Amino acid sequence: MSEHKLQLELLLGNIQEGLKKFTIKELNEAIISFLNKKSDKTTEINYVLDIVCDEYNISKITLKSNNGRGVLQDAKQVCYCLLNLNLGLSLRYISDRIFFNNHNSVAIGVRKLKRADKNHKVDKQFIEKYKKLEKRLLTNFANLENN
């Protein structure tokens, strides 16, 4: 038998054993919890929130608040872009687990960067702010890997 087939049989056996001890819902929640721990990016997420708050001189509570226009809206959109494009978090994850807001808000924020026109002053400023914070984020990750 191939190694792959043996591993698959072991997995199915473990699922069967788990279902004897737990409900389907409990087993599913345990698997989801395990997967979240394996791909936990809490430190990176908090760092992104910190650098955005520092750059825009706002608190995390203000950044995560549902209402906001102008500078606060720009801060959120830059944060959405960093989390999605640099950390690889899904739009749904960002909206459901970090900002607790509408998925569309996050999509609009990321789309703003992707469609930004360097010839327009507002878009150019947004791109520059994103690039500045992206550089800071990548520099911090490079420093962590070197230590």
N, C-alpha and C positions, 0 to 999 in steps of 0.2 A: 504494500500500500504506500502511496505517496505521503510525504510529510504533510502536505496541504490537507489531504483527506483525513489523516489522523487528527490534525488540529481541529478540523470541522466537527468530527465525531466527538472530540473532547468538549468543544464549545456547546454542542447540542445536549450532551450529557449533563453539563453544568447547568444549562438552562432548565432542563428537566428536574434536576435536583433542587434548583432554586424555586421552581414552581410548587414543589412539595412543601416547602417551608414558608413561602411568601405568596401574597396575591400577585396577580399580573401587574397591577398598578404599583405595588411596592417594589417588585423586581425591576420594572421599567424605571422608576424613580432612582433606584440604586445605580442602575447602569448610567443614567443621565448624570447623576452626581459624580460618578467615577470619571466619565468622559470630560466633564467640566473641570475636574481637578487636574486631569492630564493636560488640558489645554488652558489652564488658568493664566490669564494675563492681567490679573488685578494690579500688580506692581506697575506694569506698563501703562494701563489705563489711568491709574492715579497720577503717574508722571505726566501724561498728556494733559489731564485736567489741570494739574499744577502749573505747567508752563503756559497754558492758555490763560488761566486766571492771572498769572504773574504778568503776562504780556498786556492784557487788557485791564489790569488793575481792578479785578472783580473777585468776589468770593465764589467758592464752589456752589454754595447754595443759590447764589444769584445766577451762575452759569446754568444750573440745572432747573431753574424756574421755568414755568411753561410760557410765560409772557415776556415779550421783549422785542424791541425794535432797535434799529441803528447799530450802535457799538455792540450791544449784547447779542443781537442777531448775528453779526459778523463773527463774534467770538464763538458762538455755538456752531456756526457753519464751518469755521476753521477746525474746530474740535471734531466735528463729524468727519471731515476730510482726513484728518490725521488718524483717527480711529479706524476708518474704513480702508483708506489707501495705504497706510503705513503699518498698521497692526493687523490688517486683514480681517477685521471684525465685520460681520454682516450688518446691513442696514437695520434689519429686524432686531438683532442683538443690541445694537446701539440704542435704538428707540425703546425697546422693552426693558432692558436691564441696566442701562446707564442713565438715560434721560427721562424715561417713563413718559414718553410723548408719542405723537403720531408718527408712523413710519414714513409718511409722505414728507414730513419736515426734514428728516434726515436725508431722504432722497433728493430733495430740492437743494439742500446744502452741498451735497457732493456734486450734483449736477452743475451748481453755480461755478465751481472750480473747473470742471471739465469743459464748460462752454464759455469760460471767461475770455474776454477780448482784451489783449494787452494795449490796444489803442484807446480804450476807455479808462479814464482816471480811476473810477471806483473799482473796476475789475482789476486794474493793474495793482492798486493798493492791496486788494484782497489776495492776489497771487503772491505779492511780495511778503505779506504777513505769513501766509501759509509756508512759503519757501524758508523764511527765517525760522519758524517754529519746527519745520521738518528737519532742518539742519541741526537745530539744537537737540531734537529727539534722536536723530541718527548718531550724533556725536556722543550723546549719553550712552547709547547702546554699544557703541564701539568701545567706550571707556570701560563699561561693565564687562565686556568680553575679554578685554586685555588684562583685567585684574583677576 
